[in-house]
């Protein structure tokens, strides 16, 4: 059984939609990017 199938079953069981997942991933990426930016350019913030 492939990992993606396990993930899809888990998401379906939890009632999550792909939109929720995408939004969550984007939020995590944005937070990480912001953190790196702040570290590199502390004067801008």
Phi and psi restraints in degrees (range 20) as a CNS / XPLOR table:
assign (resid 1 and name C) (resid 2 and name N)
       (resid 2 and name CA) (resid 2 and name C) 1.0 -79.4 20.0 2
assign (resid 2 and name N) (resid 2 and name CA)
       (resid 2 and name C) (resid 3 and name N) 1.0 152.7 20.0 2
assign (resid 2 and name C) (resid 3 and name N)
       (resid 3 and name CA) (resid 3 and name C) 1.0 -59.5 20.0 2
assign (resid 3 and name N) (resid 3 and name CA)
       (resid 3 and name C) (resid 4 and name N) 1.0 -40.2 20.0 2
assign (resid 3 and name C) (resid 4 and name N)
       (resid 4 and name CA) (resid 4 and name C) 1.0 -61.2 20.0 2
assign (resid 4 and name N) (resid 4 and name CA)
       (resid 4 and name C) (resid 5 and name N) 1.0 -35.4 20.0 2
assign (resid 4 and name C) (resid 5 and name N)
       (resid 5 and name CA) (resid 5 and name C) 1.0 -66.6 20.0 2
assign (resid 5 and name N) (resid 5 and name CA)
       (resid 5 and name C) (resid 6 and name N) 1.0 -41.1 20.0 2
assign (resid 5 and name C) (resid 6 and name N)
       (resid 6 and name CA) (resid 6 and name C) 1.0 -61.8 20.0 2
assign (resid 6 and name N) (resid 6 and name CA)
       (resid 6 and name C) (resid 7 and name N) 1.0 -46.3 20.0 2
assign (resid 6 and name C) (resid 7 and name N)
       (resid 7 and name CA) (resid 7 and name C) 1.0 -59.5 20.0 2
assign (resid 7 and name N) (resid 7 and name CA)
       (resid 7 and name C) (resid 8 and name N) 1.0 -45.6 20.0 2
assign (resid 7 and name C) (resid 8 and name N)
       (resid 8 and name CA) (resid 8 and name C) 1.0 -63.0 20.0 2
assign (resid 8 and name N) (resid 8 and name CA)
       (resid 8 and name C) (resid 9 and name N) 1.0 -41.4 20.0 2
assign (resid 8 and name C) (resid 9 and name N)
       (resid 9 and name CA) (resid 9 and name C) 1.0 -64.0 20.0 2
assign (resid 9 and name N) (resid 9 and name CA)
       (resid 9 and name C) (resid 10 and name N) 1.0 -42.1 20.0 2
assign (resid 9 and name C) (resid 10 and name N)
       (resid 10 and name CA) (resid 10 and name C) 1.0 -63.2 20.0 2
assign (resid 10 and name N) (resid 10 and name CA)
       (resid 10 and name C) (resid 11 and name N) 1.0 -45.1 20.0 2
assign (resid 10 and name C) (resid 11 and name N)
       (resid 11 and name CA) (resid 11 and name C) 1.0 -62.7 20.0 2
assign (resid 11 and name N) (resid 11 and name CA)
       (resid 11 and name C) (resid 12 and name N) 1.0 -41.5 20.0 2
assign (resid 11 and name C) (resid 12 and name N)
       (resid 12 and name CA) (resid 12 and name C) 1.0 -64.4 20.0 2
assign (resid 12 and name N) (resid 12 and name CA)
       (resid 12 and name C) (resid 13 and name N) 1.0 -41.7 20.0 2
assign (resid 12 and name C) (resid 13 and name N)
       (resid 13 and name CA) (resid 13 and name C) 1.0 -63.6 20.0 2
assign (resid 13 and name N) (resid 13 and name CA)
       (resid 13 and name C) (resid 14 and name N) 1.0 -40.9 20.0 2
assign (resid 13 and name C) (resid 14 and name N)
       (resid 14 and name CA) (resid 14 and name C) 1.0 -77.1 20.0 2
assign (resid 14 and name N) (resid 14 and name CA)
       (resid 14 and name C) (resid 15 and name N) 1.0 -9.1 20.0 2
assign (resid 14 and name C) (resid 15 and name N)
       (resid 15 and name CA) (resid 15 and name C) 1.0 77.6 20.0 2
assign (resid 15 and name N) (resid 15 and name CA)
       (resid 15 and name C) (resid 16 and name N) 1.0 19.0 20.0 2
assign (resid 15 and name C) (resid 16 and name N)
       (resid 16 and name CA) (resid 16 and name C) 1.0 -83.8 20.0 2
assign (resid 16 and name N) (resid 16 and name CA)
       (resid 16 and name C) (resid 17 and name N) 1.0 149.5 20.0 2
assign (resid 16 and name C) (resid 17 and name N)
       (resid 17 and name CA) (resid 17 and name C) 1.0 -109.5 20.0 2
assign (resid 17 and name N) (resid 17 and name CA)
       (resid 17 and name C) (resid 18 and name N) 1.0 162.7 20.0 2
assign (resid 17 and name C) (resid 18 and name N)
       (resid 18 and name CA) (resid 18 and name C) 1.0 -61.8 20.0 2
assign (resid 18 and name N) (resid 18 and name CA)
       (resid 18 and name C) (resid 19 and name N) 1.0 -30.6 20.0 2
assign (resid 18 and name C) (resid 19 and name N)
       (resid 19 and name CA) (resid 19 and name C) 1.0 -63.1 20.0 2
assign (resid 19 and name N) (resid 19 and name CA)
       (resid 19 and name C) (resid 20 and name N) 1.0 -44.2 20.0 2
assign (resid 19 and name C) (resid 20 and name N)
       (resid 20 and name CA) (resid 20 and name C) 1.0 -60.0 20.0 2
assign (resid 20 and name N) (resid 20 and name CA)
       (resid 20 and name C) (resid 21 and name N) 1.0 -42.1 20.0 2
assign (resid 20 and name C) (resid 21 and name N)
       (resid 21 and name CA) (resid 21 and name C) 1.0 -65.1 20.0 2
assign (resid 21 and name N) (resid 21 and name CA)
       (resid 21 and name C) (resid 22 and name N) 1.0 -46.0 20.0 2
assign (resid 21 and name C) (resid 22 and name N)
       (resid 22 and name CA) (resid 22 and name C) 1.0 -61.0 20.0 2
assign (resid 22 and name N) (resid 22 and name CA)
       (resid 22 and name C) (resid 23 and name N) 1.0 -44.5 20.0 2
assign (resid 22 and name C) (resid 23 and name N)
       (resid 23 and name CA) (resid 23 and name C) 1.0 -60.9 20.0 2
assign (resid 23 and name N) (resid 23 and name CA)
       (resid 23 and name C) (resid 24 and name N) 1.0 -43.1 20.0 2
assign (resid 23 and name C) (resid 24 and name N)
       (resid 24 and name CA) (resid 24 and name C) 1.0 -62.3 20.0 2
assign (resid 24 and name N) (resid 24 and name CA)
       (resid 24 and name C) (resid 25 and name N) 1.0 -45.3 20.0 2
assign (resid 24 and name C) (resid 25 and name N)
       (resid 25 and name CA) (resid 25 and name C) 1.0 -62.5 20.0 2
assign (resid 25 and name N) (resid 25 and name CA)
       (resid 25 and name C) (resid 26 and name N) 1.0 -44.1 20.0 2
assign (resid 25 and name C) (resid 26 and name N)
       (resid 26 and name CA) (resid 26 and name C) 1.0 -62.2 20.0 2
assign (resid 26 and name N) (resid 26 and name CA)
       (resid 26 and name C) (resid 27 and name N) 1.0 -39.9 20.0 2
assign (resid 26 and name C) (resid 27 and name N)
       (resid 27 and name CA) (resid 27 and name C) 1.0 -61.7 20.0 2
assign (resid 27 and name N) (resid 27 and name CA)
       (resid 27 and name C) (resid 28 and name N) 1.0 -44.8 20.0 2
assign (resid 27 and name C) (resid 28 and name N)
       (resid 28 and name CA) (resid 28 and name C) 1.0 -63.2 20.0 2
assign (resid 28 and name N) (resid 28 and name CA)
       (resid 28 and name C) (resid 29 and name N) 1.0 -42.8 20.0 2
assign (resid 28 and name C) (resid 29 and name N)
       (resid 29 and name CA) (resid 29 and name C) 1.0 -64.2 20.0 2
assign (resid 29 and name N) (resid 29 and name CA)
       (resid 29 and name C) (resid 30 and name N) 1.0 -42.4 20.0 2
assign (resid 29 and name C) (resid 30 and name N)
       (resid 30 and name CA) (resid 30 and name C) 1.0 -64.0 20.0 2
assign (resid 30 and name N) (resid 30 and name CA)
       (resid 30 and name C) (resid 31 and name N) 1.0 -41.9 20.0 2
assign (resid 30 and name C) (resid 31 and name N)
       (resid 31 and name CA) (resid 31 and name C) 1.0 -62.6 20.0 2
assign (resid 31 and name N) (resid 31 and name CA)
       (resid 31 and name C) (resid 32 and name N) 1.0 -43.2 20.0 2
assign (resid 31 and name C) (resid 32 and name N)
       (resid 32 and name CA) (resid 32 and name C) 1.0 -64.3 20.0 2
assign (resid 32 and name N) (resid 32 and name CA)
       (resid 32 and name C) (resid 33 and name N) 1.0 -44.7 20.0 2
assign (resid 32 and name C) (resid 33 and name N)
       (resid 33 and name CA) (resid 33 and name C) 1.0 -62.2 20.0 2
assign (resid 33 and name N) (resid 33 and name CA)
       (resid 33 and name C) (resid 34 and name N) 1.0 -42.5 20.0 2
assign (resid 33 and name C) (resid 34 and name N)
       (resid 34 and name CA) (resid 34 and name C) 1.0 -63.4 20.0 2
assign (resid 34 and name N) (resid 34 and name CA)
       (resid 34 and name C) (resid 35 and name N) 1.0 -41.9 20.0 2
assign (resid 34 and name C) (resid 35 and name N)
       (resid 35 and name CA) (resid 35 and name C) 1.0 -61.3 20.0 2
assign (resid 35 and name N) (resid 35 and name CA)
       (resid 35 and name C) (resid 36 and name N) 1.0 -44.3 20.0 2
assign (resid 35 and name C) (resid 36 and name N)
       (resid 36 and name CA) (resid 36 and name C) 1.0 -65.0 20.0 2
assign (resid 36 and name N) (resid 36 and name CA)
       (resid 36 and name C) (resid 37 and name N) 1.0 -42.5 20.0 2
assign (resid 36 and name C) (resid 37 and name N)
       (resid 37 and name CA) (resid 37 and name C) 1.0 -61.6 20.0 2
assign (resid 37 and name N) (resid 37 and name CA)
       (resid 37 and name C) (resid 38 and name N) 1.0 -42.7 20.0 2
assign (resid 37 and name C) (resid 38 and name N)
       (resid 38 and name CA) (resid 38 and name C) 1.0 -64.4 20.0 2
assign (resid 38 and name N) (resid 38 and name CA)
       (resid 38 and name C) (resid 39 and name N) 1.0 -37.3 20.0 2
assign (resid 38 and name C) (resid 39 and name N)
       (resid 39 and name CA) (resid 39 and name C) 1.0 -69.3 20.0 2
assign (resid 39 and name N) (resid 39 and name CA)
       (resid 39 and name C) (resid 40 and name N) 1.0 -37.9 20.0 2
assign (resid 39 and name C) (resid 40 and name N)
       (resid 40 and name CA) (resid 40 and name C) 1.0 -79.7 20.0 2
assign (resid 40 and name N) (resid 40 and name CA)
       (resid 40 and name C) (resid 41 and name N) 1.0 -35.5 20.0 2
assign (resid 40 and name C) (resid 41 and name N)
       (resid 41 and name CA) (resid 41 and name C) 1.0 -128.9 20.0 2
assign (resid 41 and name N) (resid 41 and name CA)
       (resid 41 and name C) (resid 42 and name N) 1.0 70.6 20.0 2
assign (resid 41 and name C) (resid 42 and name N)
       (resid 42 and name CA) (resid 42 and name C) 1.0 -63.8 20.0 2
assign (resid 42 and name N) (resid 42 and name CA)
       (resid 42 and name C) (resid 43 and name N) 1.0 -24.0 20.0 2
assign (resid 42 and name C) (resid 43 and name N)
       (resid 43 and name CA) (resid 43 and name C) 1.0 -71.1 20.0 2
assign (resid 43 and name N) (resid 43 and name CA)
       (resid 43 and name C) (resid 44 and name N) 1.0 -24.2 20.0 2
assign (resid 43 and name C) (resid 44 and name N)
       (resid 44 and name CA) (resid 44 and name C) 1.0 -74.3 20.0 2
assign (resid 44 and name N) (resid 44 and name CA)
       (resid 44 and name C) (resid 45 and name N) 1.0 -17.9 20.0 2
